[in-house]
């Protein structure tokens, strides 16, 4: 399925989590630097958050 990380399309398998999308996008280090992940409506989501087709997630600094 396709999700979007900071507007970049990322292909992941169904059932994968936010953490997997970040790894696929090469952005897991952003979390280590203290940034949080949010959905397109501004809700904070954890690394174990569920994803579905077309979901958009973004980083915001602390």
mmCIF file as gemmi writes it, N, C-alpha and C atoms, coordinates in Angstrom:
data_model
loop_
_atom_site.group_PDB
_atom_site.id
_atom_site.type_symbol
_atom_site.label_atom_id
_atom_site.label_alt_id
_atom_site.label_comp_id
_atom_site.label_asym_id
_atom_site.label_entity_id
_atom_site.label_seq_id
_atom_site.pdbx_PDB_ins_code
_atom_site.Cartn_x
_atom_site.Cartn_y
_atom_site.Cartn_z
_atom_site.occupancy
_atom_site.B_iso_or_equiv
_atom_site.pdbx_formal_charge
_atom_site.auth_seq_id
_atom_site.auth_asym_id
_atom_site.pdbx_PDB_model_num
ATOM 1 N N . UNK Axp A 1 ? 0.848 -1.178 0 1 0 ? 1 A 1
ATOM 2 C CA . UNK Axp A 1 ? 0 0 0 1 0 ? 1 A 1
ATOM 3 C C . UNK Axp A 1 ? 0.886 1.231 0 1 0 ? 1 A 1
ATOM 4 N N . UNK Axp A 2 ? 0.334 2.335 -0.417 1 0 ? 2 A 1
ATOM 5 C CA . UNK Axp A 2 ? 1.097 3.578 -0.496 1 0 ? 2 A 1
ATOM 6 C C . UNK Axp A 2 ? 0.649 4.528 0.608 1 0 ? 2 A 1
ATOM 7 N N . UNK Axp A 3 ? 1.632 5.049 1.36 1 0 ? 3 A 1
ATOM 8 C CA . UNK Axp A 3 ? 1.415 6.101 2.349 1 0 ? 3 A 1
ATOM 9 C C . UNK Axp A 3 ? 2.365 7.24 2.01 1 0 ? 3 A 1
ATOM 10 N N . UNK Axp A 4 ? 2.188 8.371 2.651 1 0 ? 4 A 1
ATOM 11 C CA . UNK Axp A 4 ? 3.018 9.542 2.369 1 0 ? 4 A 1
ATOM 12 C C . UNK Axp A 4 ? 3.695 10.011 3.648 1 0 ? 4 A 1
ATOM 13 N N . UNK Axp A 5 ? 5.017 10.162 3.568 1 0 ? 5 A 1
ATOM 14 C CA . UNK Axp A 5 ? 5.804 10.658 4.693 1 0 ? 5 A 1
ATOM 15 C C . UNK Axp A 5 ? 6.398 11.985 4.248 1 0 ? 5 A 1
ATOM 16 N N . UNK Axp A 6 ? 5.971 13.07 4.883 1 0 ? 6 A 1
ATOM 17 C CA . UNK Axp A 6 ? 6.391 14.417 4.472 1 0 ? 6 A 1
ATOM 18 C C . UNK Axp A 6 ? 6.187 14.614 2.973 1 0 ? 6 A 1
ATOM 19 N N . UNK Axp A 7 ? 5.02 14.221 2.485 1 0 ? 7 A 1
ATOM 20 C CA . UNK Axp A 7 ? 4.595 14.363 1.087 1 0 ? 7 A 1
ATOM 21 C C . UNK Axp A 7 ? 5.299 13.41 0.122 1 0 ? 7 A 1
ATOM 22 N N . UNK Axp A 8 ? 6.21 12.57 0.604 1 0 ? 8 A 1
ATOM 23 C CA . UNK Axp A 8 ? 6.92 11.617 -0.251 1 0 ? 8 A 1
ATOM 24 C C . UNK Axp A 8 ? 6.183 10.274 -0.224 1 0 ? 8 A 1
ATOM 25 N N . UNK Axp A 9 ? 5.803 9.733 -1.386 1 0 ? 9 A 1
ATOM 26 C CA . UNK Axp A 9 ? 5.118 8.434 -1.39 1 0 ? 9 A 1
ATOM 27 C C . UNK Axp A 9 ? 6.074 7.31 -0.984 1 0 ? 9 A 1
ATOM 28 N N . UNK Axp A 10 ? 5.571 6.42 -0.129 1 0 ? 10 A 1
ATOM 29 C CA . UNK Axp A 10 ? 6.342 5.285 0.368 1 0 ? 10 A 1
ATOM 30 C C . UNK Axp A 10 ? 5.472 4.038 0.237 1 0 ? 10 A 1
ATOM 31 N N . UNK Axp A 11 ? 6.016 3.001 -0.355 1 0 ? 11 A 1
ATOM 32 C CA . UNK Axp A 11 ? 5.301 1.727 -0.491 1 0 ? 11 A 1
ATOM 33 C C . UNK Axp A 11 ? 5.658 0.822 0.694 1 0 ? 11 A 1
ATOM 34 N N . UNK Axp A 12 ? 4.636 0.359 1.405 1 0 ? 12 A 1
ATOM 35 C CA . UNK Axp A 12 ? 4.824 -0.589 2.506 1 0 ? 12 A 1
ATOM 36 C C . UNK Axp A 12 ? 3.765 -1.68 2.383 1 0 ? 12 A 1
ATOM 37 N N . UNK Axp A 13 ? 3.961 -2.765 3.106 1 0 ? 13 A 1
ATOM 38 C CA . UNK Axp A 13 ? 2.994 -3.85 3.108 1 0 ? 13 A 1
ATOM 39 C C . UNK Axp A 13 ? 1.851 -3.537 4.058 1 0 ? 13 A 1
ATOM 40 N N . UNK Axp A 14 ? 0.689 -4.02 3.754 1 0 ? 14 A 1
ATOM 41 C CA . UNK Axp A 14 ? -0.469 -3.862 4.619 1 0 ? 14 A 1
ATOM 42 C C . UNK Axp A 14 ? -0.16 -4.433 6 1 0 ? 14 A 1
ATOM 43 N N . UNK Axp A 15 ? -0.558 -3.727 7.029 1 0 ? 15 A 1
ATOM 44 C CA . UNK Axp A 15 ? -0.318 -4.169 8.398 1 0 ? 15 A 1
ATOM 45 C C . UNK Axp A 15 ? 0.936 -3.582 9.017 1 0 ? 15 A 1
ATOM 46 N N . UNK Axp A 16 ? 1.747 -2.905 8.225 1 0 ? 16 A 1
ATOM 47 C CA . UNK Axp A 16 ? 2.946 -2.288 8.763 1 0 ? 16 A 1
ATOM 48 C C . UNK Axp A 16 ? 2.572 -1.023 9.529 1 0 ? 16 A 1
ATOM 49 N N . UNK Axp A 17 ? 3.472 -0.592 10.383 1 0 ? 17 A 1
ATOM 50 C CA . UNK Axp A 17 ? 3.221 0.529 11.298 1 0 ? 17 A 1
ATOM 51 C C . UNK Axp A 17 ? 3.981 1.784 10.858 1 0 ? 17 A 1
ATOM 52 N N . UNK Axp A 18 ? 3.782 2.859 11.608 1 0 ? 18 A 1
ATOM 53 C CA . UNK Axp A 18 ? 4.45 4.131 11.336 1 0 ? 18 A 1
ATOM 54 C C . UNK Axp A 18 ? 5.962 3.94 11.278 1 0 ? 18 A 1
ATOM 55 N N . UNK Axp A 19 ? 6.493 3.185 12.208 1 0 ? 19 A 1
ATOM 56 C CA . UNK Axp A 19 ? 7.941 2.948 12.252 1 0 ? 19 A 1
ATOM 57 C C . UNK Axp A 19 ? 8.447 2.358 10.936 1 0 ? 19 A 1
ATOM 58 N N . UNK Axp A 20 ? 7.715 1.427 10.366 1 0 ? 20 A 1
ATOM 59 C CA . UNK Axp A 20 ? 8.117 0.794 9.116 1 0 ? 20 A 1
ATOM 60 C C . UNK Axp A 20 ? 8.109 1.795 7.953 1 0 ? 20 A 1
ATOM 61 N N . UNK Axp A 21 ? 7.133 2.685 7.948 1 0 ? 21 A 1
ATOM 62 C CA . UNK Axp A 21 ? 7.072 3.708 6.898 1 0 ? 21 A 1
ATOM 63 C C . UNK Axp A 21 ? 8.265 4.651 7.005 1 0 ? 21 A 1
ATOM 64 N N . UNK Axp A 22 ? 8.641 5.005 8.229 1 0 ? 22 A 1
ATOM 65 C CA . UNK Axp A 22 ? 9.793 5.882 8.432 1 0 ? 22 A 1
ATOM 66 C C . UNK Axp A 22 ? 11.081 5.199 8.004 1 0 ? 22 A 1
ATOM 67 N N . UNK Axp A 23 ? 11.211 3.93 8.308 1 0 ? 23 A 1
ATOM 68 C CA . UNK Axp A 23 ? 12.393 3.176 7.885 1 0 ? 23 A 1
ATOM 69 C C . UNK Axp A 23 ? 12.447 3.118 6.368 1 0 ? 23 A 1
ATOM 70 N N . UNK Axp A 24 ? 11.322 2.831 5.722 1 0 ? 24 A 1
ATOM 71 C CA . UNK Axp A 24 ? 11.268 2.754 4.262 1 0 ? 24 A 1
ATOM 72 C C . UNK Axp A 24 ? 11.607 4.086 3.612 1 0 ? 24 A 1
ATOM 73 N N . UNK Axp A 25 ? 11.243 5.186 4.274 1 0 ? 25 A 1
ATOM 74 C CA . UNK Axp A 25 ? 11.525 6.518 3.744 1 0 ? 25 A 1
ATOM 75 C C . UNK Axp A 25 ? 12.928 6.994 4.113 1 0 ? 25 A 1
ATOM 76 N N . UNK Axp A 26 ? 13.64 6.213 4.934 1 0 ? 26 A 1
ATOM 77 C CA . UNK Axp A 26 ? 14.983 6.597 5.366 1 0 ? 26 A 1
ATOM 78 C C . UNK Axp A 26 ? 14.982 7.737 6.365 1 0 ? 26 A 1
ATOM 79 N N . UNK Axp A 27 ? 13.912 7.854 7.152 1 0 ? 27 A 1
ATOM 80 C CA . UNK Axp A 27 ? 13.749 8.984 8.06 1 0 ? 27 A 1
ATOM 81 C C . UNK Axp A 27 ? 13.663 8.617 9.532 1 0 ? 27 A 1
ATOM 82 N N . UNK Axp A 28 ? 14.022 7.409 9.9 1 0 ? 28 A 1
ATOM 83 C CA . UNK Axp A 28 ? 13.912 7.014 11.307 1 0 ? 28 A 1
ATOM 84 C C . UNK Axp A 28 ? 14.804 7.876 12.199 1 0 ? 28 A 1
ATOM 85 N N . UNK Axp A 29 ? 15.913 8.379 11.684 1 0 ? 29 A 1
ATOM 86 C CA . UNK Axp A 29 ? 16.815 9.221 12.478 1 0 ? 29 A 1
ATOM 87 C C . UNK Axp A 29 ? 16.143 10.525 12.901 1 0 ? 29 A 1
ATOM 88 N N . UNK Axp A 30 ? 15.124 10.947 12.172 1 0 ? 30 A 1
ATOM 89 C CA . UNK Axp A 30 ? 14.391 12.157 12.553 1 0 ? 30 A 1
ATOM 90 C C . UNK Axp A 30 ? 13.756 11.992 13.934 1 0 ? 30 A 1
ATOM 91 N N . UNK Axp A 31 ? 13.271 10.803 14.22 1 0 ? 31 A 1
ATOM 92 C CA . UNK Axp A 31 ? 12.678 10.518 15.523 1 0 ? 31 A 1
ATOM 93 C C . UNK Axp A 31 ? 13.744 10.556 16.598 1 0 ? 31 A 1
ATOM 94 N N . UNK Axp A 32 ? 14.908 10.009 16.3 1 0 ? 32 A 1
ATOM 95 C CA . UNK Axp A 32 ? 16.01 10.009 17.258 1 0 ? 32 A 1
ATOM 96 C C . UNK Axp A 32 ? 16.471 11.423 17.582 1 0 ? 32 A 1
ATOM 97 N N . UNK Axp A 33 ? 16.25 12.374 16.668 1 0 ? 33 A 1
ATOM 98 C CA . UNK Axp A 33 ? 16.658 13.76 16.908 1 0 ? 33 A 1
ATOM 99 C C . UNK Axp A 33 ? 15.585 14.545 17.665 1 0 ? 33 A 1
ATOM 100 N N . UNK Axp A 34 ? 14.513 13.883 18.063 1 0 ? 34 A 1
ATOM 101 C CA . UNK Axp A 34 ? 13.506 14.523 18.911 1 0 ? 34 A 1
ATOM 102 C C . UNK Axp A 34 ? 12.249 14.995 18.208 1 0 ? 34 A 1
ATOM 103 N N . UNK Axp A 35 ? 12.079 14.683 16.946 1 0 ? 35 A 1
ATOM 104 C CA . UNK Axp A 35 ? 10.869 15.103 16.247 1 0 ? 35 A 1
ATOM 105 C C . UNK Axp A 35 ? 9.724 14.132 16.522 1 0 ? 35 A 1
ATOM 106 N N . UNK Axp A 36 ? 8.518 14.645 16.455 1 0 ? 36 A 1
ATOM 107 C CA . UNK Axp A 36 ? 7.306 13.847 16.653 1 0 ? 36 A 1
ATOM 108 C C . UNK Axp A 36 ? 6.625 13.628 15.308 1 0 ? 36 A 1
ATOM 109 N N . UNK Axp A 37 ? 5.807 12.583 15.232 1 0 ? 37 A 1
ATOM 110 C CA . UNK Axp A 37 ? 5.078 12.265 14.008 1 0 ? 37 A 1
ATOM 111 C C . UNK Axp A 37 ? 3.601 12.602 14.207 1 0 ? 37 A 1
ATOM 112 N N . UNK Axp A 38 ? 3.026 13.243 13.179 1 0 ? 38 A 1
ATOM 113 C CA . UNK Axp A 38 ? 1.624 13.657 13.213 1 0 ? 38 A 1
ATOM 114 C C . UNK Axp A 38 ? 0.922 13.216 11.936 1 0 ? 38 A 1
ATOM 115 N N . UNK Axp A 39 ? -0.381 13.003 12.043 1 0 ? 39 A 1
ATOM 116 C CA . UNK Axp A 39 ? -1.154 12.688 10.842 1 0 ? 39 A 1
ATOM 117 C C . UNK Axp A 39 ? -1.57 13.994 10.16 1 0 ? 39 A 1
ATOM 118 N N . UNK Axp A 40 ? -2.279 13.891 9.07 1 0 ? 40 A 1
ATOM 119 C CA . UNK Axp A 40 ? -2.629 15.078 8.294 1 0 ? 40 A 1
ATOM 120 C C . UNK Axp A 40 ? -3.6 16.018 9.007 1 0 ? 40 A 1
ATOM 121 N N . UNK Axp A 41 ? -4.199 15.593 10.097 1 0 ? 41 A 1
ATOM 122 C CA . UNK Axp A 41 ? -5.108 16.421 10.875 1 0 ? 41 A 1
ATOM 123 C C . UNK Axp A 41 ? -4.448 17.012 12.104 1 0 ? 41 A 1
ATOM 124 N N . UNK Axp A 42 ? -3.139 16.768 12.271 1 0 ? 42 A 1
ATOM 125 C CA . UNK Axp A 42 ? -2.392 17.337 13.391 1 0 ? 42 A 1
ATOM 126 C C . UNK Axp A 42 ? -2.387 16.506 14.651 1 0 ? 42 A 1
ATOM 127 N N . UNK Axp A 43 ? -2.867 15.269 14.569 1 0 ? 43 A 1
ATOM 128 C CA . UNK Axp A 43 ? -2.867 14.38 15.732 1 0 ? 43 A 1
ATOM 129 C C . UNK Axp A 43 ? -1.533 13.65 15.832 1 0 ? 43 A 1
ATOM 130 N N . UNK Axp A 44 ? -0.932 13.68 17.022 1 0 ? 44 A 1
ATOM 131 C CA . UNK Axp A 44 ? 0.327 12.963 17.218 1 0 ? 44 A 1
ATOM 132 C C . UNK Axp A 44 ? 0.073 11.456 17.156 1 0 ? 44 A 1
ATOM 133 N N . UNK Axp A 45 ? 0.953 10.738 16.477 1 0 ? 45 A 1
ATOM 134 C CA . UNK Axp A 45 ? 0.833 9.287 16.394 1 0 ? 45 A 1
ATOM 135 C C . UNK Axp A 45 ? 2.167 8.653 16.795 1 0 ? 45 A 1
ATOM 136 N N . UNK Axp A 46 ? 2.088 7.524 17.435 1 0 ? 46 A 1
ATOM 137 C CA . UNK Axp A 46 ? 3.281 6.823 17.886 1 0 ? 46 A 1
ATOM 138 C C . UNK Axp A 46 ? 3.866 5.946 16.797 1 0 ? 46 A 1
ATOM 139 N N . UNK Axp A 47 ? 5.04 5.423 17.062 1 0 ? 47 A 1
ATOM 140 C CA . UNK Axp A 47 ? 5.722 4.571 16.091 1 0 ? 47 A 1
ATOM 141 C C . UNK Axp A 47 ? 4.979 3.273 15.837 1 0 ? 47 A 1
ATOM 142 N N . UNK Axp A 48 ? 4.146 2.844 16.78 1 0 ? 48 A 1
ATOM 143 C CA . UNK Axp A 48 ? 3.366 1.624 16.609 1 0 ? 48 A 1
ATOM 144 C C . UNK Axp A 48 ? 1.976 1.899 16.047 1 0 ? 48 A 1
ATOM 145 N N . UNK Axp A 49 ? 1.758 3.134 15.588 1 0 ? 49 A 1
ATOM 146 C CA . UNK Axp A 49 ? 0.458 3.51 15.04 1 0 ? 49 A 1
ATOM 147 C C . UNK Axp A 49 ? 0.149 2.765 13.747 1 0 ? 49 A 1
ATOM 148 N N . UNK Axp A 50 ? -1.127 2.449 13.576 1 0 ? 50 A 1
ATOM 149 C CA . UNK Axp A 50 ? -1.601 1.755 12.373 1 0 ? 50 A 1
ATOM 150 C C . UNK Axp A 50 ? -1.636 2.708 11.184 1 0 ? 50 A 1
ATOM 151 N N . UNK Axp A 51 ? -1.382 2.189 10.017 1 0 ? 51 A 1
ATOM 152 C CA . UNK Axp A 51 ? -1.471 2.974 8.787 1 0 ? 51 A 1
ATOM 153 C C . UNK Axp A 51 ? -2.45 2.317 7.835 1 0 ? 51 A 1
ATOM 154 N N . UNK Axp A 52 ? -3.041 3.12 6.974 1 0 ? 52 A 1
ATOM 155 C CA . UNK Axp A 52 ? -3.918 2.591 5.934 1 0 ? 52 A 1
ATOM 156 C C . UNK Axp A 52 ? -3.57 3.287 4.618 1 0 ? 52 A 1
ATOM 157 N N . UNK Axp A 53 ? -4.088 2.778 3.542 1 0 ? 53 A 1
ATOM 158 C CA . UNK Axp A 53 ? -3.8 3.297 2.209 1 0 ? 53 A 1
ATOM 159 C C . UNK Axp A 53 ? -4.02 4.811 2.131 1 0 ? 53 A 1
ATOM 160 N N . UNK Axp A 54 ? -3.018 5.522 1.626 1 0 ? 54 A 1
ATOM 161 C CA . UNK Axp A 54 ? -3.145 6.954 1.391 1 0 ? 54 A 1
ATOM 162 C C . UNK Axp A 54 ? -2.927 7.861 2.578 1 0 ? 54 A 1
ATOM 163 N N . UNK Axp A 55 ? -2.62 7.316 3.747 1 0 ? 55 A 1
ATOM 164 C CA . UNK Axp A 55 ? -2.417 8.131 4.938 1 0 ? 55 A 1
ATOM 165 C C . UNK Axp A 55 ? -1.203 9.029 4.734 1 0 ? 55 A 1
ATOM 166 N N . UNK Axp A 56 ? -1.301 10.264 5.253 1 0 ? 56 A 1
ATOM 167 C CA . UNK Axp A 56 ? -0.196 11.219 5.18 1 0 ? 56 A 1
ATOM 168 C C . UNK Axp A 56 ? 0.306 11.49 6.599 1 0 ? 56 A 1
ATOM 169 N N . UNK Axp A 57 ? 1.615 11.316 6.796 1 0 ? 57 A 1
ATOM 170 C CA . UNK Axp A 57 ? 2.209 11.607 8.102 1 0 ? 57 A 1
ATOM 171 C C . UNK Axp A 57 ? 3.342 12.613 7.915 1 0 ? 57 A 1
ATOM 172 N N . UNK Axp A 58 ? 3.584 13.396 8.969 1 0 ? 58 A 1
ATOM 173 C CA . UNK Axp A 58 ? 4.548 14.496 8.922 1 0 ? 58 A 1
ATOM 174 C C . UNK Axp A 58 ? 5.348 14.551 10.208 1 0 ? 58 A 1
ATOM 175 N N . UNK Axp A 59 ? 6.512 15.221 10.147 1 0 ? 59 A 1
ATOM 176 C CA . UNK Axp A 59 ? 7.328 15.481 11.324 1 0 ? 59 A 1
ATOM 177 C C . UNK Axp A 59 ? 7.115 16.908 11.78 1 0 ? 59 A 1
ATOM 178 N N . UNK Axp A 60 ? 7.203 17.087 13.096 1 0 ? 60 A 1
ATOM 179 C CA . UNK Axp A 60 ? 7.234 18.421 13.679 1 0 ? 60 A 1
ATOM 180 C C . UNK Axp A 60 ? 8.29 18.385 14.777 1 0 ? 60 A 1
ATOM 181 N N . UNK Axp A 61 ? 9.072 19.464 14.934 1 0 ? 61 A 1
ATOM 182 C CA . UNK Axp A 61 ? 10.049 19.484 16.029 1 0 ? 61 A 1
ATOM 183 C C . UNK Axp A 61 ? 9.345 19.595 17.369 1 0 ? 61 A 1
ATOM 184 N N . UNK Axp A 62 ? 10.033 19.221 18.437 1 0 ? 62 A 1
ATOM 185 C CA . UNK Axp A 62 ? 9.452 19.324 19.787 1 0 ? 62 A 1
ATOM 186 C C . UNK Axp A 62 ? 9.115 20.74 20.129 1 0 ? 62 A 1
